[in-house]
Amino acid sequence: MAVTVIFAGFTVGGVALCLGPQWVLFWVGAAIIALGLVVAALVHLFADVVVDAPRVLPEVVDYSVFGSRTTKRRGGLPGDKKAVMSDAQR
């Protein structure tokens, strides 16, 4: 419901800008958005969001299509100077 109210506010404000701009109608849209944000806070809209630590993915061994395992690894040969890191490790 909160997202619908906020969407309606953006719609009213966008239509107001296209019609002139009609500043009174634009600020009515802004007030509807503010009302939607209050509703979002009251219903705990983001209560299910979980912020985890960044995951570090291990180096992936290259498997061939036929199922045989090779010594080739993602990022080059073993012992290469080029490091393979995730974005979180940089």
C-alpha positions as CSV (number, residue, x, y, z in Angstrom):
1,M,0.0,0.0,0.0
2,A,2.8,2.4,0.8
3,V,4.5,1.9,-2.5
4,T,1.2,2.6,-4.3
5,V,0.7,5.9,-2.4
6,I,4.3,6.9,-3.3
7,F,3.8,5.9,-6.9
8,A,0.6,8.0,-7.0
9,G,2.5,11.0,-5.6
10,F,5.1,10.7,-8.3
11,T,2.4,10.4,-10.9
12,V,0.6,13.5,-9.7
13,G,3.9,15.5,-9.5
14,G,4.9,14.3,-13.0
15,V,1.6,15.3,-14.5
16,A,1.8,18.6,-12.8
17,L,5.2,19.3,-14.4
18,C,3.9,18.3,-17.8
19,L,0.9,20.6,-17.6
20,G,2.6,23.9,-17.2
21,P,4.2,23.4,-14.6
22,Q,1.4,23.6,-12.2
23,W,3.4,24.2,-9.0
24,V,0.4,23.8,-6.6
25,L,-0.3,20.3,-8.0
26,F,3.4,19.5,-8.0
27,W,3.5,20.2,-4.2
28,V,0.4,18.2,-3.7
29,G,2.2,15.3,-5.3
30,A,5.2,15.9,-3.0
31,A,2.8,15.8,0.0
32,I,1.4,12.5,-1.2
33,I,4.9,11.1,-1.5
34,A,5.6,12.3,2.1
35,L,2.4,10.6,3.2
36,G,3.5,7.4,1.5
37,L,6.9,7.6,3.3
38,V,5.1,7.9,6.6
39,V,2.9,4.9,5.7
40,A,6.1,3.0,4.8
41,A,7.6,3.7,8.2
42,L,4.4,2.7,10.0
43,V,4.2,-0.7,8.2
44,H,8.0,-1.4,8.5
45,L,8.4,-1.7,4.8
46,F,12.1,-2.6,5.0
47,A,11.9,-4.9,7.9
48,D,12.7,-8.0,5.7
49,V,15.9,-6.5,4.3
50,V,19.0,-8.3,5.5
51,V,22.4,-6.6,5.2
52,D,25.1,-9.3,5.1
53,A,28.8,-9.0,5.0
54,P,30.3,-9.2,1.5
55,R,30.8,-12.7,0.3
56,V,34.2,-13.8,-0.9
57,L,33.9,-16.4,-3.6
58,P,36.6,-19.0,-3.8
59,E,38.6,-19.5,-6.9
60,V,36.7,-21.8,-9.3
61,V,38.4,-24.8,-10.8
62,D,37.9,-25.1,-14.5
63,Y,36.0,-28.2,-15.4
64,S,35.7,-29.3,-19.0
65,V,32.5,-30.1,-20.7
66,F,33.4,-33.8,-20.7
67,G,33.9,-34.0,-16.9
68,S,37.7,-34.1,-16.7
69,R,39.4,-31.8,-14.3
70,T,42.4,-29.7,-15.4
71,T,45.0,-27.6,-13.6
72,K,43.6,-24.5,-15.3
73,R,42.1,-22.0,-12.9
74,R,40.0,-18.9,-13.4
75,G,42.3,-15.9,-13.8
76,G,45.3,-17.7,-15.2
77,L,47.7,-20.4,-14.4
78,P,48.7,-21.3,-10.9
79,G,51.6,-19.0,-9.7
80,D,50.7,-16.1,-12.0
81,K,51.3,-12.7,-10.6
82,K,47.8,-11.5,-11.5
83,A,45.6,-11.9,-8.4
84,V,42.0,-12.9,-8.6
85,M,39.9,-11.0,-6.1
86,S,36.3,-10.1,-5.5
87,D,35.2,-6.5,-5.3
88,A,35.0,-6.7,-1.5
89,Q,38.7,-7.6,-1.3
90,R,40.0,-4.6,-3.3
